[in-house]
């Protein structure tokens, strides 16, 4: 039927997405450390929507998955490249 269903992202998903966008490549344990809570559900949601992808594995014990944003993320937020993301408050001069 090709129905265009629009859904909103939860606050947790937006937090995870912004952390990954600014700090990629990054692992789930690193995201959890920054947020202070488990991020599994938000990561699953963002992966299923095609905004994130697995881009490799960290060469440490356990070889955790590295996550990064996709071209769909850039398109959805109207960005040509990651460098077009707004500066974080502590990065402004």
C-alpha positions in Angstrom: 0.0 0.0 0.0 3.0 2.3 0.4 1.4 4.3 3.1 3.7 7.1 4.5 3.5 6.6 8.3 5.1 9.3 10.3 6.3 8.6 13.8 8.0 10.7 16.4 11.2 9.7 18.1 11.2 9.4 21.9 13.3 11.7 24.0 15.6 8.7 24.7 16.0 8.0 21.0 16.8 11.6 20.3 19.4 11.7 23.0 21.1 8.5 21.6 20.9 9.9 18.1 22.5 13.2 19.0 25.3 11.4 21.0 26.1 9.2 18.1 25.9 12.0 15.5 28.5 14.1 17.5 30.7 11.3 18.8 30.7 8.6 16.1 32.0 6.0 15.9 30.8 5.0 19.4 29.8 1.8 21.2 26.7 1.1 23.2 28.6 1.0 26.5 30.0 4.4 25.8 26.5 5.8 25.0 25.2 4.2 28.2 28.0 5.8 30.2 27.2 9.2 28.8 23.4 8.9 29.4 23.6 7.0 32.7 20.9 4.5 31.6 20.6 1.5 29.2 20.2 2.5 25.6 19.3 -0.8 24.0 15.7 0.1 23.1 16.5 3.4 21.6 19.3 1.9 19.6 17.0 -0.8 18.2 14.4 1.9 17.2 17.0 4.0 15.5 18.5 1.0 13.7 15.1 -0.1 12.5 14.3 3.4 11.1 17.6 3.4 9.2 19.0 6.4 11.0 21.9 4.4 12.5 24.1 1.6 11.3 26.7 -0.7 12.6 30.0 0.5 11.1 32.5 -1.9 12.7 33.8 -3.3 15.9 36.1 -1.9 18.5 39.4 -3.8 18.8 39.0 -4.4 22.6 37.9 -7.4 24.6 34.4 -8.3 23.7 34.7 -6.4 20.4 31.7 -4.1 21.0 29.8 -2.8 17.9 30.6 0.7 16.7 27.6 2.8 15.6 27.4 5.7 13.2 24.7 7.7 11.4 23.5 6.9 7.9 22.9 9.0 4.8 19.2 8.7 5.6 20.0 10.6 8.9 21.6 13.4 7.0 18.7 13.6 4.5 16.1 13.4 7.2 17.7 16.4 9.1 18.5 18.4 6.0 22.3 18.1 6.3 24.8 17.7 3.5 27.5 16.3 5.8 28.2 15.8 9.5 30.2 18.9 9.7 27.0 20.9 9.1 25.7 19.8 12.6 25.2 22.8 14.9 28.0 23.4 17.3 27.5 22.3 20.9 27.4 25.1 23.4 30.9 24.4 24.7 32.3 24.3 21.2 31.1 27.8 20.3 33.8 30.5 20.5 
